[in-house]
Amino acid sequence: MHNLRVMLAIMVSTLLSLCACQPVANTEPFSSADPGTQVVIQGESTDEEVIQTIEIDNCEGKSDVTRTEQRTQSIEVTISAEVAAKIGASAEVVSAEVQAAVGAAIGSGAQRSTSIQLSAPPGTRMLFQLLWIGKEQVGIVQNLRGSSIPIAFQSFTPTDVRIRSQQDIGCPGSSSVQPVVTSQPSPTQPAPVQSTPMSILEPLREHYEVTVGEGLFAKGTFSDGMAPYSEQWLWDNDHFDIQRIRQEEYPSGCDVSRYNTDLVWIGGSPGMSIAINGEEVGKYTIAADSHGYIFEWPIRMGDEICAVGFVKSVGFHIILGPDIYYHYDSYCYRGHCN
């Protein structure tokens, strides 16, 4: 398999007049159209699910309204204007160049396209929740425009799609709402809500203040983690608006924030520090805790966040996003605490 990958990389390089790849230990390096640029895939592709909510308004219609939703491979790059300026271009230009490099490296020209057709009968306003199933790959682009700054990316290639739920949410002036739910909850779990609720940034369990280190770690909170929400309930209620940065997916310890937030959930080992955009903002000093702690710290979309000096046998996790408390406060209930 390794020889096949090398042959394919050489063929792509020849066709696109690219430079030869430089070897990188324990990674799969590729060249992009910019000489010297490398796309490094980190780890194997993983199975992922993406939830999408779509509304179709046919309140005034006299016949069915149909709509086809289609997805092909997507390449997500989040980079701040400040970091892009250090590389030598605008954030839009850097993102486009990263997407082009990644597309060439992992063969976006041969990507699979997945689609589904939705329909809204006359006199309805339908809300659909789609579940896109596919493969996710993460990695970094190195040496773009000769810069030493690595740029993280995330690629999602859909392989299947299905309707999780559909519901007539009612036309203006109508008092009738006709839900049609296609995914049923476990009988032991709370029933899923029928519309997509806004996430809350308030604890779901009682929290207690704690100091676990310096800087960012000087003031945090923790709970017992026993909010009664299972993994399935979180999926059924669309509470996966989070970004997970863990050793398993990011052995370098670094990723780029996809959220603007003032809350971050961190777990790690003594001596581990957190750096944002290359600047250390805190050092963790107490014993490792599998649950971790919640901290207030301003993080903006495009900021590079790194766990530095973590013990590999312990690992680390940095979690962001509007559903942070749903996951933190149910973490032990879901069996993840020691």
C-alpha positions in Angstrom: 0.0 0.0 0.0 2.9 2.4 0.8 4.5 1.8 -2.6 1.1 2.5 -4.3 0.8 5.8 -2.4 4.3 6.8 -3.4 3.6 5.9 -7.1 0.4 7.9 -7.1 2.1 10.9 -5.5 4.8 10.8 -8.2 2.1 10.6 -11.0 0.3 13.6 -9.5 3.6 15.5 -9.3 4.4 14.8 -12.9 1.0 15.8 -14.2 0.9 19.0 -12.2 4.6 19.9 -12.6 5.1 19.7 -8.8 8.3 19.3 -6.9 9.4 16.0 -5.3 8.1 15.2 -1.9 10.3 15.4 1.1 10.1 12.5 3.6 8.5 13.2 6.9 8.6 10.6 9.7 5.3 8.8 10.4 3.3 10.9 8.0 2.3 10.8 4.3 3.9 13.9 2.6 2.6 15.3 -0.7 3.7 18.3 -2.8 1.4 21.0 -3.9 1.6 23.3 -6.9 3.7 25.7 -4.8 7.3 24.3 -4.8 8.3 23.2 -1.3 4.8 23.1 0.1 3.8 19.8 1.8 0.4 18.4 2.8 0.8 16.0 5.7 -2.1 13.7 6.5 -2.1 12.9 10.2 -3.3 9.4 11.1 -5.9 7.3 9.3 -9.2 8.6 8.0 -12.0 8.3 10.5 -15.7 7.7 10.2 -17.6 11.0 10.9 -21.2 12.2 10.9 -22.3 15.8 10.1 -25.8 17.1 10.9 -27.4 19.7 8.7 -30.7 21.5 9.2 -32.7 22.7 6.1 -36.0 24.6 5.9 -38.3 24.5 2.8 -41.1 27.0 2.8 -44.1 25.9 0.6 -46.8 27.8 2.5 -48.1 29.5 -0.6 -47.5 26.6 -3.0 -50.1 24.6 -5.0 -47.9 21.6 -5.6 -45.0 19.8 -4.0 -41.7 21.7 -3.8 -38.7 19.4 -4.2 -35.1 20.3 -3.5 -31.9 18.2 -4.0 -29.1 18.6 -1.4 -25.7 17.4 -2.6 -22.3 17.3 -1.0 -18.9 16.5 -2.4 -15.6 16.6 -0.6 -15.2 19.7 1.6 -11.9 21.1 2.9 -12.1 23.3 5.9 -9.4 25.8 6.7 -9.7 28.3 9.5 -7.0 31.0 9.7 -6.9 34.4 11.3 -5.9 37.5 9.4 -2.9 38.0 11.7 -1.5 34.5 11.0 -2.2 34.9 7.3 -0.3 38.2 7.3 2.7 36.4 8.7 2.6 34.0 5.8 2.4 36.8 3.4 -1.2 37.0 2.0 -4.8 37.6 3.1 -6.7 34.9 5.0 -8.8 34.3 1.9 -5.8 33.7 -0.4 -4.1 31.5 2.2 -7.2 29.4 2.6 -7.7 29.0 -1.1 -4.0 27.9 -1.6 -4.3 25.4 1.3 -7.5 24.0 -0.2 -5.9 23.7 -3.6 -2.8 21.9 -2.1 -5.0 19.5 -0.1 -7.3 18.8 -3.0 -4.4 17.9 -5.2 -2.8 15.8 -2.5 -5.8 13.6 -1.6 -7.4 13.5 -5.1 -10.4 15.8 -4.9 -10.9 15.4 -8.6 -12.1 11.8 -8.0 -14.2 12.6 -5.0 -17.5 10.9 -4.4 -20.7 13.0 -4.6 -23.7 12.2 -2.4 -27.2 13.7 -2.7 -30.7 13.4 -1.4 -34.1 14.8 -2.6 -36.4 16.5 -0.1 -40.0 17.4 -0.6 -42.4 19.9 1.0 -46.2 19.4 0.3 -48.4 22.5 -0.4 -49.3 24.6 2.7 -46.3 23.4 4.7 -43.0 24.8 6.0 -40.8 21.7 6.4 -37.7 21.5 8.7 -35.4 18.6 7.8 -32.4 17.4 9.8 -30.0 15.5 7.6 -27.2 13.1 8.7 -24.3 13.1 6.3 -22.0 10.1 6.8 -18.5 10.1 5.5 -14.7 10.0 6.0 -12.7 12.7 7.8 -9.0 13.4 7.4 -7.0 15.9 9.2 -3.5 17.2 8.7 -1.4 20.3 8.2 0.1 22.1 5.3 3.8 23.0 5.7 6.1 25.5 4.0 3.3 27.4 2.3 4.9 30.4 0.6 8.1 29.4 2.4 6.6 30.1 5.8 7.4 27.9 8.8 3.9 28.3 10.2 1.9 25.0 9.9 -1.8 25.4 8.7 -4.3 22.9 9.9 -7.1 21.5 7.7 -10.0 19.1 8.0 -11.4 17.2 5.0 -14.8 15.5 4.9 -15.8 13.2 2.1 -19.5 12.1 2.2 -20.3 8.5 1.5 -24.0 8.4 2.5 -26.9 10.6 3.7 -30.2 10.0 5.4 -33.0 12.0 6.9 -32.8 12.0 10.8 -36.0 13.9 11.3 -38.5 16.0 9.4 -41.2 18.3 10.7 -43.9 20.8 9.5 -43.1 23.8 11.7 -46.2 25.6 10.5 -46.8 28.6 8.2 -47.3 32.1 9.5 -50.8 32.4 11.0 -51.2 28.7 11.3 -51.5 27.0 14.7 -50.9 23.5 13.5 -47.5 21.9 13.7 -47.1 18.4 12.4 -43.9 16.7 13.5 -42.6 13.6 11.7 -39.6 12.2 13.5 -37.7 9.4 11.7 -35.1 8.7 14.5 -36.6 7.4 17.7 -35.0 8.0 21.2 -34.0 5.2 23.5 -36.9 4.6 25.9 -34.6 5.3 28.9 -33.5 8.7 27.6 -35.4 12.1 27.5 -37.3 12.5 24.2 -35.4 14.6 21.6 -36.7 18.1 21.0 -38.5 18.6 17.7 -36.7 21.7 16.6 -33.0 22.6 16.7 -32.5 24.4 20.0 -29.9 27.0 20.6 -27.0 25.8 22.6 -26.5 27.2 26.1 -23.3 28.3 27.7 -24.4 27.7 31.2 -23.4 24.7 33.4 -25.9 21.8 33.7 -24.5 20.7 37.0 -23.2 22.6 40.0 -19.6 23.8 39.4 -16.8 24.4 42.0 -13.8 26.7 41.6 -10.4 25.2 41.4 -6.7 26.2 40.8 -4.7 23.7 38.8 -1.8 25.8 37.6 -0.6 29.1 36.4 -2.0 31.7 33.9 -5.1 30.2 32.2 -5.1 27.4 34.7 -5.1 29.7 37.8 -8.9 29.8 37.9 -11.1 27.0 36.6 -14.3 25.1 37.6 -15.3 21.4 37.7 -18.5 19.4 38.3 -19.3 15.8 39.0 -20.0 15.2 35.3 -23.2 13.3 36.1 -25.7 15.1 34.0 -28.0 12.3 32.7 -27.3 12.6 28.9 -26.0 9.6 26.9 -24.0 9.8 23.7 -27.1 8.9 21.7 -29.2 11.6 23.4 -26.6 14.2 22.5 -26.7 13.0 18.9 -30.5 12.9 18.8 -30.7 16.5 20.2 -28.0 17.9 17.9 -25.6 18.8 20.7 -22.3 18.1 18.9 -21.3 21.7 18.2 -17.9 21.1 19.7 -14.3 20.9 18.5 -12.1 18.3 20.0 -8.3 18.6 20.0 -6.8 15.4 21.3 -3.6 13.5 21.0 -5.4 10.8 19.0 -6.2 13.2 16.2 -3.5 15.8 16.7 -0.3 14.1 17.9 1.6 17.5 17.4 -0.7 19.0 20.1 -1.9 21.8 17.8 -5.0 22.7 15.9 -6.8 25.9 14.8 -9.9 27.1 16.6 -13.1 26.9 14.6 -15.1 29.0 17.2 -15.1 32.4 18.9 -15.4 31.5 22.6 -14.5 32.5 26.1 -14.7 29.0 27.5 -12.3 26.0 27.0 -12.3 22.5 28.5 -8.8 21.2 29.1 -7.4 18.0 30.6 -3.7 17.0 30.6 -0.6 16.1 32.6 1.6 18.0 35.1 4.1 20.3 33.3 1.9 20.6 30.2 1.4 24.2 28.9 -1.1 25.8 26.6 0.1 28.2 23.8 -2.2 30.4 21.7 -0.6 31.7 18.5 2.8 30.7 19.8 2.5 32.4 23.1 2.3 30.4 26.4 -0.8 31.3 28.3 -0.8 28.8 31.1 0.9 25.8 32.7 -0.9 22.8 34.3 0.8 21.7 37.5 -1.4 19.3 39.4 -2.0 15.5 38.9 -3.7 14.4 35.7 -7.5 14.1 35.8 -9.4 12.3 33.0 -12.4 14.7 33.3 -10.4 17.9 33.2 -11.6 21.4 34.0 -13.4 24.4 32.4 -11.6 27.7 32.1 -12.5 31.2 30.9 -10.1 32.5 28.3 -10.8 34.5 25.1 -10.2 32.3 22.0 -11.0 33.5 18.5 -11.7 31.7 15.3 -8.4 31.1 13.5 -6.3 31.1 16.7 -3.7 28.3 16.8 -4.0 26.4 20.1 -1.2 24.0 21.2 -0.8 21.6 24.1 3.0 21.6 24.8 5.0 19.2 26.9 2.1 16.7 27.6 3.0 13.2 28.7 2.1 10.9 25.7 1.0 8.0 27.9 -1.6 10.4 29.5 -2.5 12.5 26.4 -4.5 15.7 26.5 -7.8 17.1 25.4 -8.8 20.7 24.5 -12.5 21.1 23.7 -14.3 24.2 22.5 -17.7 25.1 21.2 -21.3 26.1 22.2 -22.2 22.6 23.4 -19.2 22.4 25.8 -21.3 22.0 29.0 -23.5 19.3 27.5 -20.4 17.2 27.0 -18.4 18.2 30.1 -21.3 17.9 32.6 -22.3 14.5 31.3 -18.7 13.1 30.8 -18.7 10.9 33.9 -22.3 9.8 33.4 -21.2 8.5 29.9 -18.4 6.4 31.6 -15.3 8.4 30.7 -14.1 9.3 34.2 -11.6 7.1 36.0 
